[in-house]
Structure formats: structure tokens, C-alpha cells
């Protein structure tokens, strides 16, 4: 996945601002063999326990997707943070993943902040290389 530097920095800033709760948002850009994220759209974490889970409100998700598509962009995937944990997907992340073929980026604030990315196959997450441009 190619991640524009401003989008990368915005994801990290969102995660830092939201800590110790998890944050969530949408990855915006162009889909394809070499997904390209040019910007993000922040969303409100609607989970009952935002320190340990994330949930994107369905009405907000629809509004964001409509706005993204109206601007001529595509939803590349979604991101959320693990304020105290690793950047890898958790068992809960796999249970909640619903967008087969889309990218799920995870920000870890443990140790050195980092952004990892995975594609949901419908059964598992496949790790993607992240290139910050």
C-alpha cells in the first residue's frame, strides 16, 4: 500500500489525540493492485468500550462513503489504533472485519508509533507492505 506522507502523519496525529481510546477512520484514495491512500477521513469511535474496541457508526460510515465518492475518490479501507498494543490485527479485529478485499490499517502507539496494513480476504488478514511517500 502506498501511503502519502500527509495521510500517514494525519493517522498518527489522530491516534495520539484519541489515546488512550482507540480511534477509527477511512482510508481514501485509489484502489487497485497497488492501493494508494492520499488522505483520510476521521470518524467517531462509537464503541461502548472505546479503550479496547472500535466501531464506526453505520450512519456516519454511509455519509463518509457518499462524500468520498462524490469527490471522485475511492474508499481504500479503514484504519484504527491500538494505543497500547501491537500494530497487528487482533482476534476481535478479524471478527469485526466486513469489507473483503479492502485494506485495514492499524496504528500502534506502543514503543515507536507505526502504521501497518493488511487486506481482509474474508477469512484472514494478509500483511501488506506500506510505503510512505
PyMOL commands that set and color helices and strands:
alter all, ss='L'
color gray80, all
select helices_A, chain A and resi 5-18+58-70+91-96
alter helices_A, ss='H'
color red, helices_A
select strands_A, chain A and resi 2-3+24-30+36-43+74-82+103-108+114-120+125-128+131-132
alter strands_A, ss='S'
color yellow, strands_A
deselect
rebuild
show_as cartoon
